[in-house]
Amino acid sequence: MFRQHFELKYNPFDKEIPTDKLFSSRDTREARFKIKIYAG
């Protein structure tokens, strides 16, 4: 119902959101970078 109203192409509240559709802020990019460094 809300998808049609807001003309959305996918459900933004679904558990299976494509990663390229996720919001990427400076903080989340930094966190991902640090995780990659420390996780090895």
PDBQT receptor file of N, H, CA, C and O in Angstrom, charges set to zero:
ATOM      1  N   MET A   1       0.828  -1.180   0.000  1.00  0.00    +0.000 N 
ATOM      2  CA  MET A   1       0.000   0.000   0.000  1.00  0.00    +0.000 C 
ATOM      3  C   MET A   1       0.882   1.257   0.000  1.00  0.00    +0.000 C 
ATOM      4  O   MET A   1       0.705   2.128  -0.852  1.00  0.00    +0.000 OA
ATOM      5  N   PHE A   2       1.825   1.364   0.937  1.00  0.00    +0.000 N 
ATOM      6  H   PHE A   2       1.969   0.657   1.630  1.00  0.00    +0.000 HD
ATOM      7  CA  PHE A   2       2.664   2.568   0.988  1.00  0.00    +0.000 C 
ATOM      8  C   PHE A   2       3.613   2.639  -0.198  1.00  0.00    +0.000 C 
ATOM      9  O   PHE A   2       4.025   3.729  -0.598  1.00  0.00    +0.000 OA
ATOM     10  N   ARG A   3       3.970   1.471  -0.773  1.00  0.00    +0.000 N 
ATOM     11  H   ARG A   3       3.636   0.587  -0.448  1.00  0.00    +0.000 HD
ATOM     12  CA  ARG A   3       4.862   1.491  -1.931  1.00  0.00    +0.000 C 
ATOM     13  C   ARG A   3       4.217   2.217  -3.097  1.00  0.00    +0.000 C 
ATOM     14  O   ARG A   3       4.869   3.011  -3.775  1.00  0.00    +0.000 OA
ATOM     15  N   GLN A   4       2.960   1.955  -3.330  1.00  0.00    +0.000 N 
ATOM     16  H   GLN A   4       2.430   1.310  -2.779  1.00  0.00    +0.000 HD
ATOM     17  CA  GLN A   4       2.253   2.627  -4.419  1.00  0.00    +0.000 C 
ATOM     18  C   GLN A   4       2.082   4.112  -4.113  1.00  0.00    +0.000 C 
ATOM     19  O   GLN A   4       2.254   4.957  -4.991  1.00  0.00    +0.000 OA
ATOM     20  N   HIS A   5       1.745   4.419  -2.875  1.00  0.00    +0.000 N 
ATOM     21  H   HIS A   5       1.605   3.733  -2.161  1.00  0.00    +0.000 HD
ATOM     22  CA  HIS A   5       1.510   5.811  -2.492  1.00  0.00    +0.000 C 
ATOM     23  C   HIS A   5       2.774   6.656  -2.684  1.00  0.00    +0.000 C 
ATOM     24  O   HIS A   5       2.701   7.771  -3.202  1.00  0.00    +0.000 OA
ATOM     25  N   PHE A   6       3.929   6.129  -2.269  1.00  0.00    +0.000 N 
ATOM     26  H   PHE A   6       3.988   5.223  -1.849  1.00  0.00    +0.000 HD
ATOM     27  CA  PHE A   6       5.175   6.878  -2.372  1.00  0.00    +0.000 C 
ATOM     28  C   PHE A   6       5.988   6.523  -3.625  1.00  0.00    +0.000 C 
ATOM     29  O   PHE A   6       7.111   6.995  -3.802  1.00  0.00    +0.000 OA
ATOM     30  N   GLU A   7       5.401   5.683  -4.489  1.00  0.00    +0.000 N 
ATOM     31  H   GLU A   7       4.488   5.300  -4.344  1.00  0.00    +0.000 HD
ATOM     32  CA  GLU A   7       6.021   5.265  -5.747  1.00  0.00    +0.000 C 
ATOM     33  C   GLU A   7       7.406   4.641  -5.530  1.00  0.00    +0.000 C 
ATOM     34  O   GLU A   7       8.365   4.956  -6.235  1.00  0.00    +0.000 OA
ATOM     35  N   LEU A   8       7.483   3.754  -4.544  1.00  0.00    +0.000 N 
ATOM     36  H   LEU A   8       6.704   3.498  -3.972  1.00  0.00    +0.000 HD
ATOM     37  CA  LEU A   8       8.737   3.071  -4.246  1.00  0.00    +0.000 C 
ATOM     38  C   LEU A   8       8.890   1.836  -5.120  1.00  0.00    +0.000 C 
ATOM     39  O   LEU A   8       7.903   1.178  -5.450  1.00  0.00    +0.000 OA
ATOM     40  N   LYS A   9      10.118   1.522  -5.494  1.00  0.00    +0.000 N 
ATOM     41  H   LYS A   9      10.920   2.056  -5.226  1.00  0.00    +0.000 HD
ATOM     42  CA  LYS A   9      10.386   0.360  -6.338  1.00  0.00    +0.000 C 
ATOM     43  C   LYS A   9      10.571  -0.905  -5.516  1.00  0.00    +0.000 C 
ATOM     44  O   LYS A   9      10.411  -2.008  -6.040  1.00  0.00    +0.000 OA
ATOM     45  N   TYR A  10      10.908  -0.767  -4.230  1.00  0.00    +0.000 N 
ATOM     46  H   TYR A  10      11.038   0.129  -3.804  1.00  0.00    +0.000 HD
ATOM     47  CA  TYR A  10      11.068  -1.915  -3.345  1.00  0.00    +0.000 C 
ATOM     48  C   TYR A  10      10.652  -1.506  -1.931  1.00  0.00    +0.000 C 
ATOM     49  O   TYR A  10      10.508  -0.318  -1.642  1.00  0.00    +0.000 OA
ATOM     50  N   ASN A  11      10.463  -2.474  -1.071  1.00  0.00    +0.000 N 
ATOM     51  H   ASN A  11      10.580  -3.439  -1.306  1.00  0.00    +0.000 HD
ATOM     52  CA  ASN A  11      10.066  -2.218   0.300  1.00  0.00    +0.000 C 
ATOM     53  C   ASN A  11      11.308  -1.825   1.104  1.00  0.00    +0.000 C 
ATOM     54  O   ASN A  11      12.174  -2.671   1.326  1.00  0.00    +0.000 OA
ATOM     55  N   PRO A  12      11.422  -0.571   1.547  1.00  0.00    +0.000 N 
ATOM     56  CA  PRO A  12      12.611  -0.140   2.275  1.00  0.00    +0.000 C 
ATOM     57  C   PRO A  12      12.701  -0.727   3.683  1.00  0.00    +0.000 C 
ATOM     58  O   PRO A  12      13.726  -0.574   4.347  1.00  0.00    +0.000 OA
ATOM     59  N   PHE A  13      11.652  -1.390   4.143  1.00  0.00    +0.000 N 
ATOM     60  H   PHE A  13      10.819  -1.514   3.603  1.00  0.00    +0.000 HD
ATOM     61  CA  PHE A  13      11.636  -1.978   5.478  1.00  0.00    +0.000 C 
ATOM     62  C   PHE A  13      11.828  -3.488   5.440  1.00  0.00    +0.000 C 
ATOM     63  O   PHE A  13      11.752  -4.147   6.477  1.00  0.00    +0.000 OA
ATOM     64  N   ASP A  14      12.072  -4.030   4.282  1.00  0.00    +0.000 N 
ATOM     65  H   ASP A  14      12.134  -3.494   3.439  1.00  0.00    +0.000 HD
ATOM     66  CA  ASP A  14      12.285  -5.462   4.124  1.00  0.00    +0.000 C 
ATOM     67  C   ASP A  14      13.648  -5.854   4.695  1.00  0.00    +0.000 C 
ATOM     68  O   ASP A  14      14.561  -5.029   4.740  1.00  0.00    +0.000 OA
ATOM     69  N   LYS A  15      13.788  -7.084   5.122  1.00  0.00    +0.000 N 
ATOM     70  H   LYS A  15      13.047  -7.755   5.085  1.00  0.00    +0.000 HD
ATOM     71  CA  LYS A  15      15.067  -7.556   5.667  1.00  0.00    +0.000 C 
ATOM     72  C   LYS A  15      16.093  -7.792   4.572  1.00  0.00    +0.000 C 
ATOM     73  O   LYS A  15      17.288  -7.858   4.858  1.00  0.00    +0.000 OA
ATOM     74  N   GLU A  16      15.667  -7.916   3.360  1.00  0.00    +0.000 N 
ATOM     75  H   GLU A  16      14.695  -7.862   3.128  1.00  0.00    +0.000 HD
ATOM     76  CA  GLU A  16      16.549  -8.222   2.230  1.00  0.00    +0.000 C 
ATOM     77  C   GLU A  16      16.726  -7.007   1.326  1.00  0.00    +0.000 C 
ATOM     78  O   GLU A  16      16.434  -7.076   0.132  1.00  0.00    +0.000 OA
ATOM     79  N   ILE A  17      17.196  -5.908   1.879  1.00  0.00    +0.000 N 
ATOM     80  H   ILE A  17      17.432  -5.852   2.848  1.00  0.00    +0.000 HD
ATOM     81  CA  ILE A  17      17.421  -4.698   1.089  1.00  0.00    +0.000 C 
ATOM     82  C   ILE A  17      18.742  -4.851   0.334  1.00  0.00    +0.000 C 
ATOM     83  O   ILE A  17      19.742  -5.244   0.934  1.00  0.00    +0.000 OA
ATOM     84  N   PRO A  18      18.768  -4.557  -0.944  1.00  0.00    +0.000 N 
ATOM     85  CA  PRO A  18      20.034  -4.625  -1.686  1.00  0.00    +0.000 C 
ATOM     86  C   PRO A  18      21.054  -3.667  -1.064  1.00  0.00    +0.000 C 
ATOM     87  O   PRO A  18      20.718  -2.526  -0.748  1.00  0.00    +0.000 OA
ATOM     88  N   THR A  19      22.284  -4.120  -0.890  1.00  0.00    +0.000 N 
ATOM     89  H   THR A  19      22.558  -5.047  -1.148  1.00  0.00    +0.000 HD
ATOM     90  CA  THR A  19      23.291  -3.303  -0.209  1.00  0.00    +0.000 C 
ATOM     91  C   THR A  19      23.585  -2.003  -0.942  1.00  0.00    +0.000 C 
ATOM     92  O   THR A  19      23.973  -1.021  -0.309  1.00  0.00    +0.000 OA
ATOM     93  N   ASP A  20      23.413  -1.970  -2.246  1.00  0.00    +0.000 N 
ATOM     94  H   ASP A  20      23.097  -2.768  -2.761  1.00  0.00    +0.000 HD
ATOM     95  CA  ASP A  20      23.655  -0.720  -2.968  1.00  0.00    +0.000 C 
ATOM     96  C   ASP A  20      22.559   0.308  -2.716  1.00  0.00    +0.000 C 
ATOM     97  O   ASP A  20      22.707   1.468  -3.103  1.00  0.00    +0.000 OA
ATOM     98  N   LYS A  21      21.467  -0.090  -2.078  1.00  0.00    +0.000 N 
ATOM     99  H   LYS A  21      21.346  -1.032  -1.764  1.00  0.00    +0.000 HD
ATOM    100  CA  LYS A  21      20.367   0.821  -1.767  1.00  0.00    +0.000 C 
ATOM    101  C   LYS A  21      20.430   1.345  -0.326  1.00  0.00    +0.000 C 
ATOM    102  O   LYS A  21      19.621   2.191   0.058  1.00  0.00    +0.000 OA
ATOM    103  N   LEU A  22      21.378   0.852   0.468  1.00  0.00    +0.000 N 
ATOM    104  H   LEU A  22      22.034   0.166   0.156  1.00  0.00    +0.000 HD
ATOM    105  CA  LEU A  22      21.500   1.295   1.846  1.00  0.00    +0.000 C 
ATOM    106  C   LEU A  22      22.135   2.677   1.922  1.00  0.00    +0.000 C 
ATOM    107  O   LEU A  22      22.979   3.026   1.097  1.00  0.00    +0.000 OA
ATOM    108  N   PHE A  23      21.730   3.452   2.903  1.00  0.00    +0.000 N 
ATOM    109  H   PHE A  23      21.044   3.168   3.573  1.00  0.00    +0.000 HD
ATOM    110  CA  PHE A  23      22.294   4.771   3.112  1.00  0.00    +0.000 C 
ATOM    111  C   PHE A  23      23.725   4.632   3.606  1.00  0.00    +0.000 C 
ATOM    112  O   PHE A  23      24.001   3.844   4.510  1.00  0.00    +0.000 OA
ATOM    113  N   SER A  24      24.619   5.383   3.023  1.00  0.00    +0.000 N 
ATOM    114  H   SER A  24      24.395   6.023   2.289  1.00  0.00    +0.000 HD
ATOM    115  CA  SER A  24      26.016   5.320   3.415  1.00  0.00    +0.000 C 
ATOM    116  C   SER A  24      26.477   6.706   3.844  1.00  0.00    +0.000 C 
ATOM    117  O   SER A  24      26.684   7.592   3.015  1.00  0.00    +0.000 OA
ATOM    118  N   SER A  25      26.632   6.877   5.144  1.00  0.00    +0.000 N 
ATOM    119  H   SER A  25      26.464   6.158   5.818  1.00  0.00    +0.000 HD
ATOM    120  CA  SER A  25      27.120   8.149   5.668  1.00  0.00    +0.000 C 
ATOM    121  C   SER A  25      28.629   8.066   5.854  1.00  0.00    +0.000 C 
ATOM    122  O   SER A  25      29.222   7.001   5.685  1.00  0.00    +0.000 OA
ATOM    123  N   ARG A  26      29.236   9.169   6.195  1.00  0.00    +0.000 N 
ATOM    124  H   ARG A  26      28.754  10.034   6.332  1.00  0.00    +0.000 HD
ATOM    125  CA  ARG A  26      30.668   9.177   6.453  1.00  0.00    +0.000 C 
ATOM    126  C   ARG A  26      31.005   8.249   7.626  1.00  0.00    +0.000 C 
ATOM    127  O   ARG A  26      32.020   7.553   7.602  1.00  0.00    +0.000 OA
ATOM    128  N   ASP A  27      30.157   8.246   8.637  1.00  0.00    +0.000 N 
ATOM    129  H   ASP A  27      29.332   8.812   8.656  1.00  0.00    +0.000 HD
ATOM    130  CA  ASP A  27      30.386   7.397   9.809  1.00  0.00    +0.000 C 
ATOM    131  C   ASP A  27      30.298   5.914   9.467  1.00  0.00    +0.000 C 
ATOM    132  O   ASP A  27      31.122   5.125   9.929  1.00  0.00    +0.000 OA
ATOM    133  N   THR A  28      29.307   5.523   8.659  1.00  0.00    +0.000 N 
ATOM    134  H   THR A  28      28.637   6.163   8.283  1.00  0.00    +0.000 HD
ATOM    135  CA  THR A  28      29.188   4.102   8.323  1.00  0.00    +0.000 C 
ATOM    136  C   THR A  28      30.330   3.659   7.412  1.00  0.00    +0.000 C 
ATOM    137  O   THR A  28      30.808   2.530   7.527  1.00  0.00    +0.000 OA
ATOM    138  N   ARG A  29      30.768   4.528   6.515  1.00  0.00    +0.000 N 
ATOM    139  H   ARG A  29      30.380   5.444   6.421  1.00  0.00    +0.000 HD
ATOM    140  CA  ARG A  29      31.918   4.186   5.666  1.00  0.00    +0.000 C 
ATOM    141  C   ARG A  29      33.174   4.012   6.509  1.00  0.00    +0.000 C 
ATOM    142  O   ARG A  29      33.957   3.091   6.279  1.00  0.00    +0.000 OA
ATOM    143  N   GLU A  30      33.364   4.892   7.478  1.00  0.00    +0.000 N 
ATOM    144  H   GLU A  30      32.727   5.640   7.664  1.00  0.00    +0.000 HD
ATOM    145  CA  GLU A  30      34.522   4.786   8.360  1.00  0.00    +0.000 C 
ATOM    146  C   GLU A  30      34.460   3.507   9.191  1.00  0.00    +0.000 C 
ATOM    147  O   GLU A  30      35.476   2.833   9.366  1.00  0.00    +0.000 OA
ATOM    148  N   ALA A  31      33.290   3.171   9.696  1.00  0.00    +0.000 N 
ATOM    149  H   ALA A  31      32.465   3.718   9.554  1.00  0.00    +0.000 HD
ATOM    150  CA  ALA A  31      33.138   1.951  10.494  1.00  0.00    +0.000 C 
ATOM    151  C   ALA A  31      33.440   0.718   9.650  1.00  0.00    +0.000 C 
ATOM    152  O   ALA A  31      34.140  -0.187  10.105  1.00  0.00    +0.000 OA
ATOM    153  N   ARG A  32      32.918   0.675   8.423  1.00  0.00    +0.000 N 
ATOM    154  H   ARG A  32      32.350   1.410   8.053  1.00  0.00    +0.000 HD
ATOM    155  CA  ARG A  32      33.197  -0.470   7.546  1.00  0.00    +0.000 C 
ATOM    156  C   ARG A  32      34.683  -0.586   7.251  1.00  0.00    +0.000 C 
ATOM    157  O   ARG A  32      35.224  -1.691   7.225  1.00  0.00    +0.000 OA
ATOM    158  N   PHE A  33      35.350   0.542   7.029  1.00  0.00    +0.000 N 
ATOM    159  H   PHE A  33      34.910   1.440   7.050  1.00  0.00    +0.000 HD
ATOM    160  CA  PHE A  33      36.783   0.559   6.770  1.00  0.00    +0.000 C 
ATOM    161  C   PHE A  33      37.552   0.007   7.971  1.00  0.00    +0.000 C 
ATOM    162  O   PHE A  33      38.455  -0.813   7.808  1.00  0.00    +0.000 OA
ATOM    163  N   LYS A  34      37.193   0.456   9.177  1.00  0.00    +0.000 N 
ATOM    164  H   LYS A  34      36.459   1.122   9.309  1.00  0.00    +0.000 HD
ATOM    165  CA  LYS A  34      37.877  -0.014  10.383  1.00  0.00    +0.000 C 
ATOM    166  C   LYS A  34      37.631  -1.496  10.636  1.00  0.00    +0.000 C 
ATOM    167  O   LYS A  34      38.534  -2.214  11.064  1.00  0.00    +0.000 OA
ATOM    168  N   ILE A  35      36.428  -1.947  10.375  1.00  0.00    +0.000 N 
ATOM    169  H   ILE A  35      35.695  -1.364  10.027  1.00  0.00    +0.000 HD
ATOM    170  CA  ILE A  35      36.126  -3.373  10.537  1.00  0.00    +0.000 C 
ATOM    171  C   ILE A  35      36.994  -4.197   9.603  1.00  0.00    +0.000 C 
ATOM    172  O   ILE A  35      37.530  -5.230  10.002  1.00  0.00    +0.000 OA
ATOM    173  N   LYS A  36      37.136  -3.750   8.366  1.00  0.00    +0.000 N 
ATOM    174  H   LYS A  36      36.700  -2.910   8.042  1.00  0.00    +0.000 HD
ATOM    175  CA  LYS A  36      37.966  -4.487   7.404  1.00  0.00    +0.000 C 
ATOM    176  C   LYS A  36      39.423  -4.535   7.855  1.00  0.00    +0.000 C 
ATOM    177  O   LYS A  36      40.092  -5.556   7.695  1.00  0.00    +0.000 OA
ATOM    178  N   ILE A  37      39.913  -3.433   8.417  1.00  0.00    +0.000 N 
ATOM    179  H   ILE A  37      39.369  -2.604   8.547  1.00  0.00    +0.000 HD
ATOM    180  CA  ILE A  37      41.308  -3.380   8.865  1.00  0.00    +0.000 C 
ATOM    181  C   ILE A  37      41.535  -4.335  10.043  1.00  0.00    +0.000 C 
ATOM    182  O   ILE A  37      42.470  -5.136  10.035  1.00  0.00    +0.000 OA
ATOM    183  N   TYR A  38      40.670  -4.237  11.049  1.00  0.00    +0.000 N 
ATOM    184  H   TYR A  38      39.910  -3.586  11.055  1.00  0.00    +0.000 HD
ATOM    185  CA  TYR A  38      40.885  -5.005  12.267  1.00  0.00    +0.000 C 
ATOM    186  C   TYR A  38      40.448  -6.459  12.133  1.00  0.00    +0.000 C 
ATOM    187  O   TYR A  38      40.925  -7.315  12.878  1.00  0.00    +0.000 OA
ATOM    188  N   ALA A  39      39.559  -6.750  11.205  1.00  0.00    +0.000 N 
ATOM    189  H   ALA A  39      39.172  -6.055  10.599  1.00  0.00    +0.000 HD
ATOM    190  CA  ALA A  39      39.120  -8.134  11.019  1.00  0.00    +0.000 C 
ATOM    191  C   ALA A  39      40.132  -8.923  10.204  1.00  0.00    +0.000 C 
ATOM    192  O   ALA A  39      40.136 -10.154  10.207  1.00  0.00    +0.000 OA
ATOM    193  N   GLY A  40      40.978  -8.196   9.516  1.00  0.00    +0.000 N 
ATOM    194  H   GLY A  40      40.975  -7.196   9.514  1.00  0.00    +0.000 HD
ATOM    195  CA  GLY A  40      42.054  -8.829   8.788  1.00  0.00    +0.000 C 
ATOM    196  C   GLY A  40      41.610  -9.413   7.524  1.00  0.00    +0.000 C 
ATOM    197  O   GLY A  40      42.416  -9.988   6.792  1.00  0.00    +0.000 OA
TER     198      GLY A  40
